Amino acid sequence: MRKKTITLDEVKQRIKDLKGENISMAINRGRKKMDYFNAVIDCIYPSVFTVKVNATNQLDVQTFSYFDVLCGDVEIEKISGA
């Protein structure tokens, strides 16, 4: 079965719609390493976006490109009810 084709502009719009929302992220770091965490989309730039991760009482900011989401290395899902 063929995967649904999504464009880079659709990814950017989805990220813009989730700005300020609580999200859960799954990040493929390569070599069978996956990171999972909850975050908030903080800033949106033309090529990248930043998220704030609250891990062990420290605020961590991480940057991802829209292409990371498009190719499936970063998966974002809105946390419902939060």
N, C-alpha and C positions, 0 to 999 in steps of 0.2 A: 504494500500500500504506500502511496506517495505521501510525503509530508506536506502539510499546508505551507504554501509559499508566502512569506511575509517580507515586506520591504523594510529598508533601513528607516524610512520616514515613519512607517507604522510603529517601529520599535521606539523611535524618539517620542512619538505622540503618547505611547503607552507609558513611558517613563515620566513624561510631563504630567500625565493624569495622576500618577502615583506620588508625585512630589508632596512631601510632608506626611505621608501615610506610613503606618507601621507595615513593614514587609518582612517576609522571610526569604533568605537567599541561600542558594546552593551554588557553590563555586568549584569548578573542576580545575585544580591546580596542576594537573598532569601527573603521570606515573602513579595512577590509582590513588591520588590524594584528593579528598573532597573536604571542603569547609562548609559548615552550615551555621548560620547565625541570623538573628533578627536585627533589623536596622531601620533607619529612616532616610529616605532620599533627601539630601540636603541642597545641593546646588546642581544646576543643569547648565552645561556649556555646549558649544556647537559640536564638539567631537567626543566629549566625555561627560560623565556625571559622577558626583561624589555621594557617598553614603556615610552616615554616622552610626557607628556600632557601639553599643554600651556593653562592654565586656569587663567584668570584675571591677566595677566602679571607676573605670577609666573610659574616657570618650576617645574612640579611635575613628579616624577618617580614612576611608579607602576610596580609590578612584577606579572606575571601570569605563571602557569604551562601549558605545552602542553596538559595535560589531561583536563584542564578547557575548552580548545577549542574542544577537542575530544568529551566530553560529552555534549557540547552545552551551558555551563554556560557563555562562552565568544564567541561572534561572531565578526569576523573581515571581513571588506570589504575594498578594495582599493578604494580610492577616485579618480575617473577618471577626467582627465583634470586639475589636480593640480600639 
